[in-house]
Amino acid sequence: MNFLARREHSVYELTTKLVKAEFEIDDVLNVITRLTEQDLQSDQRFAENYTRYRSNRGFGSQKIRQELKERGVAVELINDTLNEANIDWFTLAITVRCKRFGEQNPDDFKERAKQQRFLQYRGFTHEQINESFRYEK
């Protein structure tokens, strides 16, 4: 309960932390099952909160998708969460690029490639990255 009191955790995260704390795996699985049945633990809630948190930090859907997979969230749940998230990924890509590099489009190929790599690392798709360069105030 102490782990869940701080923030939402996926089943995988809880299992890993509790096993690392040297609890028996059978006990861990029983406790997690009870927490899930009582709706105290929810991978769906975890995915929604995580998506909101990471997108607010300037990360794109591809990076968030990868991180959720690493945290043991089911692929179908990830897809549903990202599809239902009320996030305009194209606008977010523009905002992230402008915050990091300014609102002026790059003058040369080398600078444009640098900005593209940055946005790709942040988890934006090629379409979102290309669209971010069409924007200029």
KEKE-183098 format. One line per field, with one value per atom (N, C-alpha, C): x, y, z; atom name; residue in one letter. Coordinates in nm, 2 decimals. Example, Ala and Ser with C-alpha at 12.3 -4.5 7.8 and 13.67 -1.06 7.14 Angstrom:
2
u	(1.32, 1.23, 1.32, 1.28, 1.37, 1.29) $
v	(-0.57, -0.45, -0.33, -0.22, -0.11, 0.00) $
w	(0.78, 0.78, 0.78, 0.71, 0.71, 0.79) $
at	(N, CA, C, N, CA, C) $
aa	(A, A, A, S, S, S) $
//
This chain:
137
u	(0.08, 0.00, 0.09, 0.20, 0.29, 0.33, 0.36, 0.40, 0.28, 0.16, 0.04, 0.00, 0.03, 0.00, 0.07, 0.19, 0.27, 0.23, 0.21, 0.17, 0.11, 0.05, 0.00, 0.12, 0.11, 0.21, 0.14, 0.21, 0.16, 0.18, 0.11, 0.13, 0.27, 0.33, 0.47, 0.57, 0.55, 0.63, 0.61, 0.49, 0.46, 0.52, 0.51, 0.56, 0.72, 0.78, 0.92, 0.97, 0.91, 0.95, 0.93, 0.82, 0.79, 0.88, 0.91, 1.00, 1.14, 1.18, 1.31, 1.32, 1.21, 1.20, 1.19, 1.22, 1.23, 1.10, 0.98, 0.86, 0.84, 0.77, 0.75, 0.66, 0.69, 0.62, 0.48, 0.44, 0.30, 0.22, 0.28, 0.22, 0.21, 0.31, 0.30, 0.19, 0.18, 0.07, -0.07, -0.08, -0.21, -0.25, -0.15, -0.18, -0.22, -0.14, -0.17, -0.31, -0.34, -0.48, -0.59, -0.57, -0.67, -0.67, -0.56, -0.56, -0.63, -0.61, -0.67, -0.82, -0.86, -1.01, -1.08, -1.01, -1.06, -1.04, -0.99, -0.96, -0.87, -0.78, -0.67, -0.55, -0.54, -0.44, -0.51, -0.47, -0.52, -0.42, -0.39, -0.30, -0.36, -0.49, -0.55, -0.53, -0.55, -0.53, -0.38, -0.29, -0.15, -0.11, -0.16, -0.13, -0.18, -0.30, -0.36, -0.28, -0.24, -0.16, -0.02, 0.04, 0.17, 0.17, 0.07, 0.06, 0.05, -0.04, -0.06, 0.07, 0.14, 0.26, 0.37, 0.39, 0.51, 0.48, 0.35, 0.32, 0.34, 0.30, 0.32, 0.47, 0.55, 0.70, 0.76, 0.68, 0.73, 0.77, 0.71, 0.74, 0.63, 0.67, 0.57, 0.51, 0.42, 0.34, 0.43, 0.53, 0.62, 0.70, 0.76, 0.84, 0.75, 0.64, 0.54, 0.50, 0.47, 0.44, 0.55, 0.67, 0.79, 0.80, 0.79, 0.81, 0.69, 0.57, 0.46, 0.48, 0.54, 0.57, 0.67, 0.77, 0.88, 0.83, 0.72, 0.66, 0.55, 0.54, 0.45, 0.31, 0.27, 0.14, 0.10, -0.01, -0.05, -0.06, -0.03, -0.02, -0.16, -0.27, -0.40, -0.44, -0.40, -0.43, -0.35, -0.23, -0.14, -0.21, -0.25, -0.31, -0.44, -0.52, -0.65, -0.62, -0.52, -0.49, -0.44, -0.35, -0.30, -0.40, -0.49, -0.60, -0.70, -0.73, -0.83, -0.77, -0.64, -0.58, -0.62, -0.65, -0.69, -0.57, -0.48, -0.35, -0.33, -0.30, -0.27, -0.12, -0.07, 0.07, 0.14, 0.07, 0.14, 0.17, 0.07, 0.09, 0.20, 0.20, 0.30, 0.44, 0.46, 0.59, 0.63, 0.54, 0.57, 0.62, 0.54, 0.57, 0.71, 0.74, 0.87, 0.98, 0.97, 1.07, 1.10, 0.99, 1.00, 1.06, 1.03, 1.08, 1.23, 1.28, 1.42, 1.50, 1.45, 1.53, 1.48, 1.37, 1.32, 1.22, 1.15, 1.04, 1.09, 1.21, 1.26, 1.29, 1.26, 1.29, 1.45, 1.51, 1.65, 1.69, 1.81, 1.86, 1.92, 1.99, 2.06, 2.02, 2.07, 2.04, 2.09, 2.21, 2.27, 2.19, 2.14, 2.06, 1.92, 1.87, 1.74, 1.75, 1.86, 1.88, 1.89, 1.96, 1.98, 1.84, 1.76, 1.63, 1.54, 1.55, 1.47, 1.52, 1.65, 1.70, 1.64, 1.64, 1.59, 1.45, 1.36, 1.22, 1.20, 1.28, 1.27, 1.31, 1.41, 1.45, 1.33, 1.26, 1.15, 1.03, 1.03, 0.92, 0.81, 0.84, 0.75, 0.76, 0.65, 0.66, 0.72, 0.75, 0.81, 0.71, 0.58, 0.48, 0.47, 0.47, 0.47, 0.59, 0.71, 0.83, 0.83, 0.79, 0.79, 0.69, 0.57, 0.47, 0.52, 0.61, 0.66, 0.75, 0.80, 0.89, 0.80, 0.68, 0.59, 0.54, 0.55, 0.50, 0.61, 0.57, 0.66, 0.58, 0.61, 0.54, 0.59) $
v	(-0.12, 0.00, 0.13, 0.12, 0.24, 0.28, 0.18, 0.21, 0.28, 0.23, 0.28, 0.42, 0.44, 0.57, 0.69, 0.66, 0.77, 0.80, 0.69, 0.71, 0.57, 0.58, 0.45, 0.37, 0.24, 0.14, 0.04, -0.01, -0.12, -0.25, -0.36, -0.49, -0.53, -0.51, -0.55, -0.47, -0.34, -0.26, -0.31, -0.33, -0.37, -0.51, -0.60, -0.73, -0.72, -0.65, -0.63, -0.57, -0.47, -0.40, -0.49, -0.57, -0.65, -0.77, -0.83, -0.94, -0.90, -0.78, -0.72, -0.70, -0.67, -0.65, -0.79, -0.89, -1.03, -1.09, -1.05, -1.11, -1.24, -1.34, -1.46, -1.43, -1.48, -1.46, -1.49, -1.60, -1.64, -1.53, -1.48, -1.38, -1.25, -1.22, -1.10, -1.10, -1.22, -1.23, -1.23, -1.29, -1.29, -1.15, -1.07, -0.93, -0.85, -0.86, -0.78, -0.81, -0.94, -0.98, -0.91, -0.91, -0.85, -0.70, -0.64, -0.49, -0.46, -0.54, -0.52, -0.54, -0.64, -0.67, -0.55, -0.49, -0.38, -0.25, -0.25, -0.13, -0.04, -0.09, -0.01, 0.00, -0.10, -0.10, -0.12, -0.04, -0.05, -0.01, -0.10, -0.07, 0.03, 0.04, 0.14, 0.28, 0.29, 0.42, 0.46, 0.36, 0.38, 0.44, 0.37, 0.41, 0.55, 0.59, 0.72, 0.83, 0.80, 0.90, 0.91, 0.80, 0.81, 0.88, 0.86, 0.92, 1.07, 1.11, 1.26, 1.32, 1.25, 1.30, 1.32, 1.22, 1.22, 1.32, 1.33, 1.42, 1.57, 1.59, 1.72, 1.76, 1.66, 1.68, 1.69, 1.68, 1.70, 1.58, 1.46, 1.34, 1.30, 1.24, 1.20, 1.06, 1.02, 0.90, 0.77, 0.78, 0.66, 0.63, 0.73, 0.72, 0.67, 0.73, 0.69, 0.54, 0.50, 0.36, 0.27, 0.30, 0.22, 0.21, 0.32, 0.32, 0.24, 0.25, 0.17, 0.02, -0.02, -0.16, -0.21, -0.12, -0.16, -0.18, -0.11, -0.12, -0.23, -0.31, -0.43, -0.40, -0.29, -0.26, -0.33, -0.39, -0.47, -0.38, -0.43, -0.35, -0.29, -0.37, -0.33, -0.21, -0.22, -0.11, 0.02, 0.00, 0.11, 0.18, 0.10, 0.16, 0.23, 0.17, 0.24, 0.37, 0.37, 0.48, 0.60, 0.57, 0.67, 0.72, 0.63, 0.68, 0.77, 0.73, 0.81, 0.94, 0.94, 1.06, 1.19, 1.29, 1.41, 1.50, 1.45, 1.52, 1.53, 1.66, 1.68, 1.67, 1.56, 1.52, 1.62, 1.66, 1.76, 1.89, 1.94, 2.07, 2.05, 1.94, 1.91, 1.91, 1.85, 1.85, 1.99, 2.07, 2.21, 2.28, 2.26, 2.33, 2.29, 2.16, 2.11, 2.16, 2.16, 2.21, 2.36, 2.44, 2.58, 2.61, 2.54, 2.56, 2.54, 2.43, 2.39, 2.48, 2.51, 2.57, 2.71, 2.75, 2.88, 2.86, 2.97, 2.95, 2.96, 3.00, 3.01, 2.88, 2.85, 2.72, 2.72, 2.60, 2.60, 2.64, 2.71, 2.76, 2.66, 2.56, 2.46, 2.32, 2.23, 2.09, 2.03, 2.07, 2.02, 2.05, 2.18, 2.22, 2.15, 2.14, 2.07, 1.92, 1.85, 1.71, 1.70, 1.80, 1.80, 1.81, 1.90, 1.92, 1.79, 1.73, 1.61, 1.50, 1.48, 1.38, 1.40, 1.53, 1.56, 1.52, 1.55, 1.52, 1.37, 1.30, 1.16, 1.09, 1.14, 1.09, 1.11, 1.22, 1.25, 1.16, 1.09, 1.00, 1.04, 1.14, 1.19, 1.11, 1.10, 1.02, 1.12, 1.06, 1.14, 1.24, 1.20, 1.30, 1.42, 1.39, 1.50, 1.58, 1.52, 1.60, 1.69, 1.63, 1.71, 1.83, 1.80, 1.90, 2.02, 1.98, 2.09, 2.19, 2.15, 2.24, 2.33, 2.29, 2.38, 2.50, 2.49, 2.60, 2.70, 2.83, 2.94, 3.06, 3.13, 3.26, 3.37) $
w	(0.00, 0.00, 0.00, 0.06, 0.06, -0.08, -0.16, -0.30, -0.37, -0.35, -0.42, -0.36, -0.24, -0.18, -0.24, -0.29, -0.35, -0.50, -0.58, -0.71, -0.76, -0.88, -0.94, -0.99, -0.98, -1.03, -1.11, -1.21, -1.29, -1.21, -1.25, -1.18, -1.19, -1.30, -1.32, -1.22, -1.21, -1.12, -0.97, -0.93, -0.80, -0.77, -0.86, -0.85, -0.83, -0.92, -0.92, -0.78, -0.74, -0.61, -0.49, -0.49, -0.37, -0.37, -0.49, -0.49, -0.45, -0.50, -0.46, -0.31, -0.25, -0.10, -0.03, -0.10, -0.05, 0.00, -0.06, -0.02, -0.11, -0.07, -0.14, -0.27, -0.38, -0.50, -0.49, -0.43, -0.41, -0.33, -0.22, -0.14, -0.22, -0.30, -0.38, -0.48, -0.55, -0.65, -0.59, -0.47, -0.40, -0.36, -0.31, -0.26, -0.38, -0.49, -0.61, -0.67, -0.67, -0.71, -0.63, -0.50, -0.41, -0.43, -0.45, -0.48, -0.61, -0.71, -0.84, -0.82, -0.75, -0.73, -0.66, -0.57, -0.49, -0.56, -0.68, -0.76, -0.69, -0.61, -0.55, -0.65, -0.73, -0.83, -0.97, -1.07, -1.20, -1.30, -1.39, -1.50, -1.59, -1.61, -1.69, -1.63, -1.50, -1.43, -1.44, -1.42, -1.43, -1.57, -1.68, -1.81, -1.84, -1.80, -1.82, -1.75, -1.62, -1.55, -1.61, -1.64, -1.70, -1.83, -1.91, -2.04, -2.02, -1.93, -1.91, -1.85, -1.76, -1.70, -1.80, -1.88, -1.98, -2.09, -2.14, -2.24, -2.19, -2.07, -2.01, -2.00, -1.99, -1.99, -2.13, -2.23, -2.37, -2.44, -2.41, -2.48, -2.57, -2.68, -2.78, -2.75, -2.84, -2.82, -2.83, -2.92, -2.94, -2.82, -2.76, -2.64, -2.52, -2.51, -2.40, -2.42, -2.54, -2.57, -2.53, -2.56, -2.53, -2.38, -2.31, -2.16, -2.09, -2.14, -2.09, -2.11, -2.22, -2.25, -2.15, -2.13, -2.03, -1.89, -1.86, -1.73, -1.72, -1.83, -1.82, -1.85, -1.91, -1.95, -2.08, -2.09, -2.21, -2.33, -2.45, -2.57, -2.60, -2.59, -2.62, -2.53, -2.40, -2.31, -2.34, -2.39, -2.43, -2.55, -2.65, -2.77, -2.73, -2.65, -2.61, -2.54, -2.45, -2.37, -2.45, -2.55, -2.63, -2.73, -2.78, -2.87, -2.80, -2.67, -2.60, -2.53, -2.52, -2.46, -2.55, -2.48, -2.55, -2.57, -2.65, -2.67, -2.82, -2.86, -3.00, -3.01, -3.06, -3.07, -3.17, -3.27, -3.37, -3.30, -3.22, -3.15, -3.05, -2.98, -2.88, -2.94, -3.06, -3.12, -3.16, -3.20, -3.23, -3.11, -3.00, -2.87, -2.82, -2.82, -2.77, -2.86, -2.99, -3.08, -3.06, -3.05, -3.03, -2.89, -2.79, -2.66, -2.65, -2.73, -2.72, -2.82, -2.94, -3.04, -3.09, -3.03, -3.08, -3.19, -3.22, -3.32, -3.46, -3.48, -3.62, -3.67, -3.80, -3.86, -3.88, -3.88, -3.90, -4.04, -4.05, -4.18, -4.27, -4.21, -4.29, -4.25, -4.34, -4.32, -4.19, -4.15, -4.03, -3.91, -3.90, -3.78, -3.79, -3.91, -3.92, -3.87, -3.91, -3.87, -3.72, -3.66, -3.52, -3.45, -3.50, -3.44, -3.46, -3.58, -3.60, -3.51, -3.49, -3.40, -3.26, -3.22, -3.08, -3.07, -3.17, -3.16, -3.17, -3.25, -3.27, -3.13, -3.07, -2.93, -2.84, -2.85, -2.76, -2.79, -2.90, -2.92, -3.02, -3.10, -3.20, -3.33, -3.40, -3.53, -3.64, -3.75, -3.86, -3.91, -3.92, -3.96, -3.87, -3.74, -3.64, -3.65, -3.67, -3.68, -3.80, -3.91, -4.04, -4.02, -3.96, -3.94, -3.85, -3.76, -3.67, -3.74, -3.85, -3.93, -4.02, -4.04, -4.13, -4.05, -3.92, -3.83, -3.82, -3.84, -3.81, -3.78, -3.68, -3.64, -3.72) $
at	(N, CA, C, N, CA, C, N, CA, C, N, CA, C, N, CA, C, N, CA, C, N, CA, C, N, CA, C, N, CA, C, N, CA, C, N, CA, C, N, CA, C, N, CA, C, N, CA, C, N, CA, C, N, CA, C, N, CA, C, N, CA, C, N, CA, C, N, CA, C, N, CA, C, N, CA, C, N, CA, C, N, CA, C, N, CA, C, N, CA, C, N, CA, C, N, CA, C, N, CA, C, N, CA, C, N, CA, C, N, CA, C, N, CA, C, N, CA, C, N, CA, C, N, CA, C, N, CA, C, N, CA, C, N, CA, C, N, CA, C, N, CA, C, N, CA, C, N, CA, C, N, CA, C, N, CA, C, N, CA, C, N, CA, C, N, CA, C, N, CA, C, N, CA, C, N, CA, C, N, CA, C, N, CA, C, N, CA, C, N, CA, C, N, CA, C, N, CA, C, N, CA, C, N, CA, C, N, CA, C, N, CA, C, N, CA, C, N, CA, C, N, CA, C, N, CA, C, N, CA, C, N, CA, C, N, CA, C, N, CA, C, N, CA, C, N, CA, C, N, CA, C, N, CA, C, N, CA, C, N, CA, C, N, CA, C, N, CA, C, N, CA, C, N, CA, C, N, CA, C, N, CA, C, N, CA, C, N, CA, C, N, CA, C, N, CA, C, N, CA, C, N, CA, C, N, CA, C, N, CA, C, N, CA, C, N, CA, C, N, CA, C, N, CA, C, N, CA, C, N, CA, C, N, CA, C, N, CA, C, N, CA, C, N, CA, C, N, CA, C, N, CA, C, N, CA, C, N, CA, C, N, CA, C, N, CA, C, N, CA, C, N, CA, C, N, CA, C, N, CA, C, N, CA, C, N, CA, C, N, CA, C, N, CA, C, N, CA, C, N, CA, C, N, CA, C, N, CA, C, N, CA, C, N, CA, C, N, CA, C, N, CA, C, N, CA, C, N, CA, C, N, CA, C, N, CA, C, N, CA, C, N, CA, C, N, CA, C, N, CA, C, N, CA, C, N, CA, C, N, CA, C, N, CA, C, N, CA, C, N, CA, C, N, CA, C, N, CA, C) $
aa	(M, M, M, N, N, N, F, F, F, L, L, L, A, A, A, R, R, R, R, R, R, E, E, E, H, H, H, S, S, S, V, V, V, Y, Y, Y, E, E, E, L, L, L, T, T, T, T, T, T, K, K, K, L, L, L, V, V, V, K, K, K, A, A, A, E, E, E, F, F, F, E, E, E, I, I, I, D, D, D, D, D, D, V, V, V, L, L, L, N, N, N, V, V, V, I, I, I, T, T, T, R, R, R, L, L, L, T, T, T, E, E, E, Q, Q, Q, D, D, D, L, L, L, Q, Q, Q, S, S, S, D, D, D, Q, Q, Q, R, R, R, F, F, F, A, A, A, E, E, E, N, N, N, Y, Y, Y, T, T, T, R, R, R, Y, Y, Y, R, R, R, S, S, S, N, N, N, R, R, R, G, G, G, F, F, F, G, G, G, S, S, S, Q, Q, Q, K, K, K, I, I, I, R, R, R, Q, Q, Q, E, E, E, L, L, L, K, K, K, E, E, E, R, R, R, G, G, G, V, V, V, A, A, A, V, V, V, E, E, E, L, L, L, I, I, I, N, N, N, D, D, D, T, T, T, L, L, L, N, N, N, E, E, E, A, A, A, N, N, N, I, I, I, D, D, D, W, W, W, F, F, F, T, T, T, L, L, L, A, A, A, I, I, I, T, T, T, V, V, V, R, R, R, C, C, C, K, K, K, R, R, R, F, F, F, G, G, G, E, E, E, Q, Q, Q, N, N, N, P, P, P, D, D, D, D, D, D, F, F, F, K, K, K, E, E, E, R, R, R, A, A, A, K, K, K, Q, Q, Q, Q, Q, Q, R, R, R, F, F, F, L, L, L, Q, Q, Q, Y, Y, Y, R, R, R, G, G, G, F, F, F, T, T, T, H, H, H, E, E, E, Q, Q, Q, I, I, I, N, N, N, E, E, E, S, S, S, F, F, F, R, R, R, Y, Y, Y, E, E, E, K, K, K) $
//
